[in-house]
């Protein structure tokens, strides 16, 4: 039983290098912040002020000790110093609170605008884009990558700037007040902190490996639970047990290695980092003993040293996070810069385009953009008059569905042209063109709302009377009224609470409400039981009245009465005519297929 055994998480994106170009591209994302730029500017000013106020705490703490020992250079009492500290705390609290609120407003509103822009862009992109991209990757762009940008705007960017301010102010203050001890600190402490950052990255890498292996075990668990019927049917309980156990064993090996790394890191912190700190304190104590500095100055110095060490470590972490945000920006901009097929900013046409439904394919050549080496059509020709009902039959992969997809302009053709009412389909506004068409597919996927909402998808501004009329014509009203909630009945995710026949009739009601000039039926009854098929076929017959209808069918019994049948094989029309005409052709492709189907009934 071969099944995928990979990570559910998105593959790690390539590490971003900071260059002028990707920095320029990253700055473009600030266009979503521009409407809130004055809040951003005020937030940055308050950030600067709060950082300066924060740096006053170690100095004031040192002064309190010097006042208590009678060695202070300022003429203040301990009580006065206490009030000053209280005032500084209140100012710091107010400034920090306001700053956090401002940044939250900027980030929440800016990222909300970005999410809307991304979603709008995605739904306006052509089908080809989605065939070339994985759905999981696209969802990751809308979630994980945007979340990285949110974190960058709300926390990382502000903290990165804050750490730089603290580093500059702290070093400047120490250089002025205790320059000798500062030289000792600058000679030893940064080296140790940088070593701790490198060690920490190694630990994080091991942690990531452990998480990835844990994800593998969760995949196996999820797959097994979702496919438990297959597991039981093939008596593969022991196989799954061994597979899960093997994955757990791999995870344990990595976890123990991770634990060893954490243990070594703890030793490093205790011995090296604290050793360096105590060495600096020892040097400072010697200077206090010799009278070169006061005890309060030493306390201030040690506090500043600890703060600077944390700032250096924080800069490394925040720099890495900012690089990740820049990488996320590149992936988001890649979507935003992709050409749309629908102009979402354009106002809808005041007068709806009303097509008659004449269709002609002239020497159409086509290959799927994702498989350009395989030609699907090499000069196909046929025409359909307005109001005609035609059927496309043939083996799977012959090109029947592709004909419909080209009519909907899901893909560009290589050469030739598709004419609708005598005009090239590419000359129509794509939204106006598709507004004249409706499709009833074989597998109807409803949205997880109510029956009313799903019918309204065909015409969002339809009246109650129009909804009920569409439900009646599609033979849906009877089963809808049998539900206690009626039209407000929730259909469940993808319509799972309705039967196949009920879903098909809701799709037909949607198409009736749309009132299309051209109707596309893609094997709409092939997966239904006899009773459901009769109801659905009756609804389809009502829907097809007076419309150009293209029917893709495998079951020939459903297309006996159409005006013309096109038999397609290997991208070519090999036969065409009515059901009777094609059935009369001895050894013809259609007659052979008809004999197989009708004789088996």
Backbone torsions as a table, in degrees:
resi	resn	phi	psi	omega
1	UNK	NA	97.2	-176.7
2	UNK	-90.9	122.6	178.9
3	UNK	-140.2	158.1	-179.3
4	UNK	-63.4	137.5	176.8
5	UNK	-132.5	74.1	-177.6
6	UNK	-130.3	-174.2	-177.7
7	UNK	-80.6	141.8	173.0
8	UNK	-76.1	-23.9	-177.6
9	UNK	-75.6	156.7	177.6
10	UNK	-65.5	140.9	177.6
11	UNK	-58.4	146.5	-178.2
12	UNK	-58.4	131.1	177.2
13	UNK	-71.4	148.1	177.8
14	UNK	-57.9	142.6	-177.1
15	UNK	-64.5	133.4	-177.4
16	UNK	-84.6	134.1	173.3
17	UNK	-101.7	142.1	-177.6
18	UNK	-80.8	106.7	176.5
19	UNK	-123.6	167.1	-179.3
20	UNK	-63.3	-37.6	-177.2
21	UNK	-68.1	-49.6	-178.1
22	UNK	-71.2	-24.1	174.0
23	UNK	-69.2	-38.7	178.1
24	UNK	-65.2	-41.7	178.2
25	UNK	-65.3	-38.8	-179.3
26	UNK	-64.6	-38.6	-178.9
27	UNK	-64.1	-26.1	179.5
28	UNK	-61.4	-24.8	-179.1
29	UNK	-69.1	-17.0	179.4
30	UNK	-69.8	-7.3	176.1
31	UNK	-62.0	-25.0	178.4
32	UNK	-80.2	-15.4	177.7
33	UNK	-92.9	-18.5	-173.3
34	UNK	-52.5	-42.0	179.8
35	UNK	-62.1	-17.7	-176.7
36	UNK	-117.8	25.5	-172.3
37	UNK	-64.7	-32.9	-177.8
38	UNK	-70.9	-32.6	172.9
39	UNK	-65.6	-38.0	179.1
40	UNK	-64.7	-45.4	-179.8
41	UNK	-62.2	-46.9	179.0
42	UNK	-62.0	-39.2	177.7
43	UNK	-62.1	-39.8	179.3
44	UNK	-67.8	-37.9	177.3
45	UNK	-63.1	-45.7	178.5
46	UNK	-65.8	-33.1	176.3
47	UNK	-62.2	-43.6	178.2
48	UNK	-62.3	-44.6	-179.2
49	UNK	-65.4	-43.5	-179.0
50	UNK	-65.5	-34.2	177.7
51	UNK	-66.5	-41.0	178.4
52	UNK	-65.6	-42.6	178.8
53	UNK	-63.1	-41.3	179.5
54	UNK	-59.9	-38.6	-178.3
55	UNK	-71.0	-9.6	178.3
56	UNK	-80.0	-21.5	-175.4
57	UNK	-60.3	-50.0	179.4
58	UNK	-59.8	-38.4	-179.8
59	UNK	-63.8	-46.1	-179.3
60	UNK	-65.4	-36.2	178.0
61	UNK	-63.5	-42.2	178.3
62	UNK	-64.8	-39.4	178.9
63	UNK	-64.0	-35.9	178.0
64	UNK	-61.4	-41.9	179.2
65	UNK	-65.9	-42.9	179.9
66	UNK	-64.9	-37.7	177.3
67	UNK	-63.0	-43.6	-179.9
68	UNK	-62.0	-31.8	-179.2
69	UNK	-94.7	-0.1	179.0
70	UNK	74.6	23.3	-177.2
71	UNK	-114.6	10.9	-175.7
72	UNK	-76.4	146.5	178.5
73	UNK	-89.2	-4.8	179.6
74	UNK	-106.3	145.9	-176.8
75	UNK	-91.0	71.5	-179.4
76	UNK	-134.9	152.6	175.4
77	UNK	-93.3	168.3	177.4
78	UNK	-62.3	-36.8	178.3
79	UNK	-62.3	-44.5	178.8
80	UNK	-62.8	-41.1	179.4
81	UNK	-64.0	-36.7	177.6
82	UNK	-61.9	-43.4	178.0
83	UNK	-64.7	-39.1	177.9
84	UNK	-61.7	-44.3	178.6
85	UNK	-61.0	-40.9	179.1
86	UNK	-63.3	-42.7	179.1
87	UNK	-63.5	-41.8	179.2
88	UNK	-63.3	-41.1	179.0
89	UNK	-61.8	-42.8	-179.7
90	UNK	-64.9	-44.8	178.5
91	UNK	-60.8	-44.9	179.6
92	UNK	-60.2	-43.1	-179.4
93	UNK	-63.1	-47.1	-179.4
94	UNK	-63.7	-46.3	-179.0
95	UNK	-63.0	-45.4	-178.8
96	UNK	-64.5	-42.2	-179.9
97	UNK	-60.8	-47.0	-179.3
98	UNK	-65.0	-41.8	-179.5
99	UNK	-62.4	-44.9	179.8
100	UNK	-62.2	-42.0	178.7
101	UNK	-63.2	-41.8	-179.7
102	UNK	-63.1	-47.5	179.4
103	UNK	-64.7	-35.6	178.4
104	UNK	-64.1	-42.8	178.0
105	UNK	-61.1	-46.1	-179.0
106	UNK	-62.7	-48.7	-175.5
107	UNK	-69.3	-45.0	-178.3
108	UNK	-63.4	-47.8	-177.8
109	UNK	-70.2	-42.8	-179.6
110	UNK	-63.9	-44.6	-179.5
111	UNK	-70.6	-33.0	175.0
112	UNK	-61.6	-42.5	176.9
113	UNK	-62.7	-39.0	179.2
114	UNK	-65.6	-43.7	178.7
115	UNK	-60.0	-44.3	179.3
116	UNK	-61.9	-43.4	-178.9
117	UNK	-64.5	-40.6	179.4
118	UNK	-64.9	-45.9	-179.0
119	UNK	-63.6	-44.3	178.5
120	UNK	-60.0	-42.2	178.5
121	UNK	-64.3	-44.7	-177.7
122	UNK	-59.8	-46.4	-176.7
123	UNK	-73.9	-11.1	178.3
124	UNK	-96.8	-1.9	-177.3
125	UNK	-83.1	154.9	-179.0
126	UNK	-72.6	162.7	-179.8
127	UNK	-56.5	-35.1	-178.0
128	UNK	-56.6	-39.4	-179.5
129	UNK	-58.7	-43.5	-177.3
130	UNK	-72.4	-27.4	176.8
131	UNK	-74.1	-25.7	179.1
132	UNK	-90.1	-10.5	-178.0
133	UNK	-118.6	149.5	175.5
134	UNK	-85.2	139.6	-178.3
135	UNK	-59.8	-41.7	179.3
136	UNK	-59.6	-37.0	179.5
137	UNK	-68.6	-40.4	179.8
138	UNK	-66.0	-41.7	177.8
139	UNK	-63.6	-36.0	178.0
140	UNK	-63.3	-36.7	178.0
141	UNK	-62.1	-39.5	-177.4
142	UNK	-79.0	-15.5	-177.0
143	UNK	-115.6	-73.6	-173.0
144	UNK	-62.5	-48.4	-177.3
145	UNK	-66.7	-41.5	179.3
146	UNK	-68.4	-34.3	177.5
147	UNK	-64.4	-35.9	176.1
148	UNK	-62.5	-42.4	179.0
149	UNK	-66.9	-37.9	176.7
150	UNK	-60.8	-45.5	179.5
151	UNK	-62.7	-38.6	-180.0
152	UNK	-64.7	-44.5	-178.4
153	UNK	-70.9	-40.0	-172.0
154	UNK	-85.2	-33.1	-173.1
155	UNK	-127.2	-58.8	-167.6
156	UNK	-59.3	-50.2	-177.0
157	UNK	-60.7	-45.1	-179.4
158	UNK	-63.6	-44.6	-178.9
159	UNK	-67.9	-36.0	178.4
160	UNK	-61.6	-47.2	178.0
161	UNK	-63.4	-40.4	-179.2
162	UNK	-61.9	-43.4	-179.7
163	UNK	-65.3	-36.9	178.0
164	UNK	-64.2	-44.4	178.6
165	UNK	-60.6	-46.4	-179.6
166	UNK	-61.2	-42.8	-179.1
167	UNK	-62.8	-47.3	-177.5
168	UNK	-66.6	-48.5	-178.5
169	UNK	-64.5	-42.7	-178.2
170	UNK	-63.3	-47.1	-179.9
171	UNK	-64.5	-42.0	179.2
172	UNK	-61.6	-43.8	-179.3
173	UNK	-64.3	-44.0	-178.9
174	UNK	-67.4	-37.2	-180.0
175	UNK	-64.5	-30.9	-179.2
176	UNK	-81.6	-41.9	-171.6
177	UNK	-88.7	-43.1	-176.7
178	UNK	-136.9	70.8	-171.7
179	UNK	-67.7	-34.5	-179.2
180	UNK	-63.6	-49.7	-179.8
181	UNK	-67.7	-29.7	178.6
182	UNK	-64.1	-39.4	178.6
183	UNK	-63.0	-40.7	178.0
184	UNK	-63.5	-44.8	-179.3
185	UNK	-62.4	-47.2	-177.9
186	UNK	-67.2	-21.8	178.9
187	UNK	-81.7	-22.4	-175.1
188	UNK	-119.1	-46.7	-169.0
189	UNK	-63.8	-47.6	-179.3
190	UNK	-58.0	-37.5	179.4
191	UNK	-60.9	-43.4	-179.7
192	UNK	-66.0	-43.0	-178.7
193	UNK	-64.6	-42.7	178.2
194	UNK	-62.6	-39.8	175.6
195	UNK	-60.5	-40.5	178.8
196	UNK	-65.1	-37.0	178.7
197	UNK	-63.7	-45.5	179.9
198	UNK	-62.3	-44.5	178.3
199	UNK	-61.0	-42.1	-179.6
200	UNK	-62.9	-36.5	177.8
201	UNK	-64.3	-39.7	177.9
202	UNK	-61.6	-42.1	179.0
203	UNK	-63.9	-41.9	179.9
204	UNK	-64.6	-35.3	178.1
205	UNK	-63.3	-42.8	176.7
206	UNK	-64.4	-39.1	178.9
207	UNK	-62.5	-39.5	179.6
208	UNK	-65.9	-40.6	177.6
209	UNK	-61.3	-40.8	179.4
210	UNK	-64.1	-42.4	179.3
211	UNK	-64.0	-39.5	179.0
212	UNK	-64.0	-42.3	179.7
213	UNK	-68.3	-35.1	176.1
214	UNK	-65.2	-36.6	176.5
215	UNK	-62.2	-38.4	177.9
216	UNK	-60.5	-43.3	179.9
217	UNK	-64.9	-36.3	178.8
218	UNK	-68.4	-33.7	176.7
219	UNK	-62.5	-46.8	179.9
220	UNK	-60.2	-44.8	179.3
221	UNK	-60.5	-46.7	-178.6
222	UNK	-64.0	-46.2	-179.7
223	UNK	-61.4	-42.3	-178.5
224	UNK	-64.2	-44.8	-179.0
225	UNK	-65.7	-39.8	-179.1
226	UNK	-71.3	-29.2	-177.5
227	UNK	-111.7	32.4	-174.7
228	UNK	-61.6	-30.9	177.9
229	UNK	-64.1	-42.2	178.2
230	UNK	-66.5	-40.2	178.8
231	UNK	-59.1	-46.2	-179.5
232	UNK	-67.9	-41.7	-177.5
233	UNK	-62.7	-39.0	-178.6
234	UNK	-94.0	8.6	-179.4
235	UNK	48.0	48.9	-177.3
236	UNK	-105.9	28.3	178.2
237	UNK	-59.0	-44.2	-178.6
238	UNK	-67.0	-38.3	178.2
239	UNK	-60.6	-45.7	-180.0
240	UNK	-66.5	-36.4	177.5
241	UNK	-61.2	-44.7	-179.8
242	UNK	-67.1	-39.2	-179.7
243	UNK	-64.5	-45.3	179.7
244	UNK	-67.1	-42.7	179.5
245	UNK	-61.8	-41.0	178.2
246	UNK	-62.4	-40.6	179.4
247	UNK	-66.9	-40.0	177.4
248	UNK	-62.8	-41.4	179.7
249	UNK	-61.9	-40.6	177.1
250	UNK	-62.0	-42.5	-179.6
251	UNK	-62.6	-38.9	-179.8
252	UNK	-63.6	-42.7	179.5
253	UNK	-58.6	-46.8	179.6
254	UNK	-67.0	-38.8	-179.0
255	UNK	-63.8	-39.3	178.9
256	UNK	-68.6	-37.6	175.9
257	UNK	-63.9	-40.0	177.0
258	UNK	-62.8	-42.5	178.7
259	UNK	-63.6	-40.6	176.7
260	UNK	-62.1	-40.4	177.8
261	UNK	-63.7	-40.3	178.8
262	UNK	-66.4	-36.6	178.6
263	UNK	-64.7	-43.4	178.1
264	UNK	-64.6	-37.4	179.3
265	UNK	-64.7	-39.3	178.5
266	UNK	-63.3	-41.3	177.7
267	UNK	-62.8	-42.9	179.2
268	UNK	-59.8	-45.3	-178.9
269	UNK	-62.1	-47.4	-175.6
270	UNK	-66.9	-46.1	-173.3
271	UNK	-84.2	-51.9	-172.3
272	UNK	-83.4	-53.8	-175.1
273	UNK	-65.6	-50.4	179.2
274	UNK	-69.9	-29.8	176.2
275	UNK	-61.5	-43.8	178.7
276	UNK	-64.6	-39.9	179.6
277	UNK	-64.0	-43.1	179.2
278	UNK	-68.0	-32.8	177.1
279	UNK	-62.9	-42.0	178.6
280	UNK	-65.5	-42.8	178.7
281	UNK	-62.3	-40.2	178.9
282	UNK	-61.4	-44.6	177.9
283	UNK	-62.4	-40.2	178.3
284	UNK	-66.0	-39.7	178.2
285	UNK	-61.0	-40.0	177.0
286	UNK	-61.6	-38.5	179.2
287	UNK	-69.6	-35.7	174.7
288	UNK	-64.3	-42.7	-179.4
289	UNK	-62.3	-35.8	-179.1
290	UNK	-85.7	-3.2	177.9
291	UNK	84.1	11.4	-179.5
292	UNK	-77.0	-21.0	177.3
293	UNK	-152.3	161.1	-179.6
294	UNK	-89.6	165.0	178.3
295	UNK	-63.1	-38.2	178.8
296	UNK	-63.2	-39.4	178.1
297	UNK	-64.2	-36.3	178.5
298	UNK	-65.7	-43.6	178.4
299	UNK	-60.6	-44.3	178.5
300	UNK	-61.0	-43.2	-178.0
301	UNK	-62.1	-47.7	-179.4
302	UNK	-61.6	-40.8	179.0
303	UNK	-63.5	-45.3	178.4
304	UNK	-63.0	-39.0	179.3
305	UNK	-61.3	-44.5	178.7
306	UNK	-63.2	-42.3	180.0
307	UNK	-64.5	-41.9	179.3
308	UNK	-65.8	-38.9	177.3
309	UNK	-61.2	-44.5	178.2
310	UNK	-64.4	-36.3	179.4
311	UNK	-65.9	-41.3	178.6
312	UNK	-63.3	-45.7	178.5
313	UNK	-63.1	-42.2	-179.9
314	UNK	-63.8	-37.4	179.3
315	UNK	-60.0	-41.5	179.0
316	UNK	-61.1	-46.3	-179.0
317	UNK	-66.3	-45.9	-177.4
318	UNK	-68.6	-32.6	176.8
319	UNK	-63.3	-43.1	177.8
320	UNK	-62.2	-42.3	179.7
321	UNK	-65.8	-37.6	178.6
322	UNK	-66.8	-37.1	175.8
323	UNK	-63.0	-40.4	176.5
324	UNK	-62.6	-38.8	178.7
325	UNK	-66.8	-37.2	177.5
326	UNK	-64.5	-42.0	176.4
327	UNK	-61.1	-42.4	178.1
328	UNK	-63.2	-37.4	178.7
329	UNK	-61.1	-42.1	-180.0
330	UNK	-61.0	-43.7	-177.9
331	UNK	-69.7	-35.9	177.7
332	UNK	-68.6	-43.3	-179.4
333	UNK	-65.2	-31.0	178.2
334	UNK	-58.2	-40.3	177.3
335	UNK	-72.2	-46.8	-176.4
336	UNK	-62.3	-27.6	-178.5
337	UNK	-90.2	-4.0	179.1
338	UNK	-72.7	139.7	-178.8
339	UNK	-68.3	131.9	178.4
340	UNK	-88.0	156.2	173.3
341	UNK	-95.9	-18.5	179.5
342	UNK	-120.5	129.7	177.6
343	UNK	-84.1	102.5	-175.4
344	UNK	-74.1	-15.6	-179.2
345	UNK	-88.8	-13.8	-178.0
346	UNK	-74.9	143.4	177.8
347	UNK	-74.5	139.5	178.0
348	UNK	-57.9	148.4	-179.5
349	UNK	-61.6	137.1	-179.8
350	UNK	-66.0	-40.7	179.0
351	UNK	-109.8	122.6	-178.3
352	UNK	-67.2	139.6	174.2
353	UNK	-70.9	123.8	179.0
354	UNK	-112.8	105.5	179.7
355	UNK	-86.0	150.5	174.8
356	UNK	-79.7	-40.3	177.7
357	UNK	112.1	16.1	172.6
358	UNK	-74.6	129.1	-176.0
359	UNK	-129.2	136.9	176.4
360	UNK	-143.2	129.4	173.7
361	UNK	-101.9	120.0	-178.9
362	UNK	-115.6	111.0	174.8
363	UNK	46.3	47.0	-176.2
364	UNK	-78.4	125.1	173.9
365	UNK	-113.6	137.4	-174.5
366	UNK	-155.0	143.3	169.3
367	UNK	-141.8	142.5	-179.9
368	UNK	-63.9	136.4	-179.3
369	UNK	-57.0	-27.7	179.4
370	UNK	-85.3	-9.1	178.5
371	UNK	-141.0	63.1	-171.9
372	UNK	-68.4	-16.8	-179.8
373	UNK	-79.6	-11.7	-178.9
374	UNK	-110.1	111.6	179.9
375	UNK	-81.3	126.3	179.4
376	UNK	-89.0	-49.9	177.6
377	UNK	-121.8	137.7	178.5
378	UNK	-127.4	66.3	178.3
379	UNK	93.1	47.6	-178.5
380	UNK	-80.1	140.2	-179.1
381	UNK	-133.5	132.3	168.4
382	UNK	-170.5	164.0	-179.0
383	UNK	-140.6	152.9	-180.0
384	UNK	-132.5	128.1	178.4
385	UNK	-83.4	153.3	179.9
386	UNK	-55.5	132.6	178.1
387	UNK	86.6	-8.4	179.5
388	UNK	-73.7	151.3	172.0
389	UNK	-110.9	118.0	179.2
390	UNK	-122.9	153.1	179.9
391	UNK	-122.9	144.0	175.2
392	UNK	-111.9	120.6	178.7
393	UNK	-127.7	162.2	-179.4
394	UNK	148.9	172.3	-177.9
395	UNK	-68.1	162.8	176.6
396	UNK	-60.2	138.5	179.6
397	UNK	84.3	5.7	-178.0
398	UNK	-75.8	-24.7	179.2
399	UNK	118.9	12.0	-177.3
400	UNK	-64.3	-52.1	-178.9
401	UNK	-65.1	-30.4	-179.4
402	UNK	-64.7	-35.7	178.1
403	UNK	-59.4	-44.0	179.0
404	UNK	-66.3	-42.4	-179.0
405	UNK	-63.7	-36.3	177.8
406	UNK	-69.8	-34.5	177.5
407	UNK	-64.8	-35.6	177.5
408	UNK	-79.3	-2.3	-178.1
409	UNK	59.3	40.3	173.9
410	UNK	-70.9	-27.8	-177.8
411	UNK	-135.7	150.5	173.7
412	UNK	-80.6	145.0	178.1
413	UNK	-90.7	156.1	-179.6
414	UNK	-72.1	-50.0	-179.3
415	UNK	-154.2	174.5	-174.3
416	UNK	84.0	-167.5	178.7
417	UNK	-155.4	152.5	174.6
418	UNK	-111.9	118.7	-177.5
419	UNK	-101.9	135.1	174.5
420	UNK	-124.8	117.5	-173.6
421	UNK	55.4	38.0	176.3
422	UNK	79.2	3.5	-177.3
423	UNK	-120.5	140.0	-179.6
424	UNK	-57.4	130.8	-177.5
425	UNK	-58.1	-30.8	-178.3
426	UNK	-72.4	-13.2	179.1
427	UNK	-83.8	-13.5	178.6
428	UNK	-83.4	150.3	167.5
429	UNK	-62.0	129.1	-171.1
430	UNK	-62.0	-36.2	179.2
431	UNK	-70.0	-41.0	177.9
432	UNK	-63.6	-38.6	-179.8
433	UNK	-64.3	-50.2	-177.6
434	UNK	-68.5	-24.8	178.0
435	UNK	-65.8	-18.1	178.2
436	UNK	-93.0	5.6	-178.5
437	UNK	-124.9	153.9	173.1
438	UNK	-142.3	142.3	-178.7
439	UNK	-122.6	137.5	172.2
440	UNK	-116.3	103.8	-174.7
441	UNK	-83.4	172.8	177.6
442	UNK	-68.7	-46.9	178.2
443	UNK	-105.4	102.6	-178.5
444	UNK	-83.2	124.7	176.0
445	UNK	-108.8	107.9	178.6
446	UNK	-87.6	158.1	175.8
447	UNK	-81.3	151.0	-172.6
448	UNK	-76.3	37.9	177.4
449	UNK	-107.8	-141.6	-179.7
450	UNK	-92.9	168.5	175.3
451	UNK	-61.0	-41.5	179.0
452	UNK	-57.2	-47.7	-178.0
453	UNK	-63.0	-36.3	-179.6
454	UNK	-71.9	-36.9	176.1
455	UNK	-68.5	-41.3	-179.2
456	UNK	-63.8	-15.3	-179.7
457	UNK	-61.2	-24.6	177.2
458	UNK	-74.0	-28.8	179.5
459	UNK	-157.9	91.4	-172.7
460	UNK	-57.2	-24.6	-177.2
461	UNK	-101.4	19.5	-178.1
462	UNK	-67.3	150.8	178.5
463	UNK	-83.7	168.3	178.4
464	UNK	-60.8	-40.5	179.9
465	UNK	-62.8	-40.5	179.7
466	UNK	-65.7	-39.5	178.7
467	UNK	-62.3	-47.9	-178.8
468	UNK	-64.7	-37.5	179.1
469	UNK	-66.4	-41.8	178.1
470	UNK	-64.4	-40.2	178.5
471	UNK	-65.3	-38.1	-179.4
472	UNK	-68.3	-45.9	-178.4
473	UNK	-66.1	-28.9	-178.6
474	UNK	-88.9	7.8	-177.6
475	UNK	60.4	31.1	-179.4
476	UNK	-100.7	-24.1	-169.9
477	UNK	-59.9	-37.8	-177.0
478	UNK	-61.8	-49.4	-178.9
479	UNK	-73.4	-28.7	177.6
480	UNK	-65.2	-44.8	-179.0
481	UNK	-70.7	-15.0	177.1
482	UNK	-76.9	-16.5	177.4
483	UNK	-82.7	141.8	179.3
484	UNK	-57.0	-37.8	-177.6
485	UNK	-89.6	-5.4	179.5
486	UNK	58.7	-127.7	-179.0
487	UNK	-65.6	-19.1	-179.1
488	UNK	-87.8	7.3	178.7
489	UNK	-65.3	129.7	177.1
490	UNK	-76.6	131.7	-176.1
491	UNK	-88.0	-10.1	-178.1
492	UNK	81.8	169.9	-178.8
493	UNK	-60.9	125.9	179.8
494	UNK	59.5	17.9	176.8
495	UNK	78.9	26.0	-173.3
496	UNK	-66.7	-19.3	-178.6
497	UNK	-80.6	-6.5	178.4
498	UNK	-109.0	152.9	177.0
499	UNK	-74.6	169.2	179.9
500	UNK	-59.5	-43.0	179.3
501	UNK	-65.6	-37.4	178.6
502	UNK	-67.0	-41.0	177.8
503	UNK	-62.2	-41.7	179.8
504	UNK	-62.3	-40.3	-178.5
505	UNK	-70.5	-33.3	173.9
506	UNK	-64.4	-39.6	178.1
507	UNK	-64.6	-37.1	178.2
508	UNK	-68.3	-41.3	177.2
509	UNK	-59.7	-39.4	178.3
510	UNK	-62.1	-43.0	-179.2
511	UNK	-68.8	-37.7	177.8
512	UNK	-61.8	-43.0	-180.0
513	UNK	-63.7	-31.4	-179.5
514	UNK	-71.9	-26.6	179.5
515	UNK	53.3	61.8	-174.5
516	UNK	-80.9	157.3	172.2
517	UNK	-82.6	-31.2	-177.9
518	UNK	-123.1	126.4	-177.8
519	UNK	-112.1	132.8	-178.1
520	UNK	-119.0	118.9	-178.9
521	UNK	-116.7	113.2	-176.6
522	UNK	-103.9	88.1	179.1
523	UNK	49.9	51.1	-170.1
524	UNK	-68.7	-15.6	-178.3
525	UNK	-121.5	7.1	-170.1
526	UNK	-68.9	-24.3	-174.8
527	UNK	-106.5	18.3	-174.6
528	UNK	-105.6	156.3	173.0
529	UNK	-75.9	170.9	-172.4
530	UNK	-59.9	-42.9	-177.9
531	UNK	-66.8	-46.1	179.3
532	UNK	-65.0	-37.9	-178.9
533	UNK	-62.5	-39.8	179.9
534	UNK	-62.1	-45.4	179.4
535	UNK	-64.8	-43.7	-178.5
536	UNK	-67.8	-42.3	-179.3
537	UNK	-64.0	-38.6	177.0
538	UNK	-62.4	-42.4	177.9
539	UNK	-65.2	-38.8	179.5
540	UNK	-66.2	-38.8	179.3
541	UNK	-60.9	-39.8	176.5
542	UNK	-64.6	-41.6	-177.4
543	UNK	-65.9	-34.8	-174.6
544	UNK	-78.6	-13.2	-177.2
545	UNK	-59.2	122.0	176.2
546	UNK	75.2	10.2	180.0
547	UNK	-120.9	150.4	169.6
548	UNK	-69.5	122.2	-174.5
549	UNK	-126.3	129.7	174.6
550	UNK	-113.9	120.3	-174.2
551	UNK	-115.2	121.4	171.4
552	UNK	-93.3	122.3	-173.7
553	UNK	-141.8	142.6	169.3
554	UNK	-102.8	-31.5	-179.5
555	UNK	-89.8	106.4	-171.5
556	UNK	-69.7	-19.9	179.8
557	UNK	-61.6	-24.8	-176.6
558	UNK	-83.7	-7.1	-174.3
559	UNK	-124.5	19.7	-179.1
560	UNK	-61.7	-31.6	-172.4
561	UNK	-99.7	9.6	-178.7
562	UNK	-73.6	162.1	-177.5
563	UNK	-72.9	-33.4	-178.7
564	UNK	-154.5	142.3	177.0
565	UNK	-117.5	128.8	174.8
566	UNK	-106.7	123.5	177.8
567	UNK	-96.9	119.8	-174.6
568	UNK	-114.3	137.4	176.0
569	UNK	-149.2	129.2	-179.5
570	UNK	53.6	40.0	175.5
571	UNK	76.2	13.1	179.8
572	UNK	-127.5	149.5	173.8
573	UNK	-87.5	112.5	-175.9
574	UNK	-99.1	-19.3	176.5
575	UNK	-151.1	151.8	173.8
576	UNK	-153.4	146.7	-178.7
577	UNK	155.5	-175.3	176.7
578	UNK	-78.3	172.9	179.2
579	UNK	-58.5	-43.9	-177.2
580	UNK	-68.0	-43.2	-178.7
581	UNK	-61.1	-44.3	-178.1
582	UNK	-72.8	-32.5	179.5
583	UNK	-68.6	-25.7	-178.4
584	UNK	-80.1	-12.3	-179.9
585	UNK	-76.9	116.2	-179.5
586	UNK	-67.2	133.4	179.3
587	UNK	58.9	20.8	176.1
588	UNK	-75.7	159.6	-178.4
589	UNK	-62.4	-43.0	-177.8
590	UNK	-70.8	-44.4	-178.4
591	UNK	-63.2	-36.3	177.7
592	UNK	-65.1	-42.5	179.4
593	UNK	-66.8	-39.7	-179.7
594	UNK	-65.2	-42.3	179.0
595	UNK	-60.1	-43.1	-179.8
596	UNK	-61.5	-43.7	-175.8
597	UNK	-75.2	-47.2	-173.6
598	UNK	-75.8	-29.6	178.4
599	UNK	-73.2	-24.1	-179.3
600	UNK	-83.6	-9.3	-178.7
601	UNK	-76.5	NA	NA
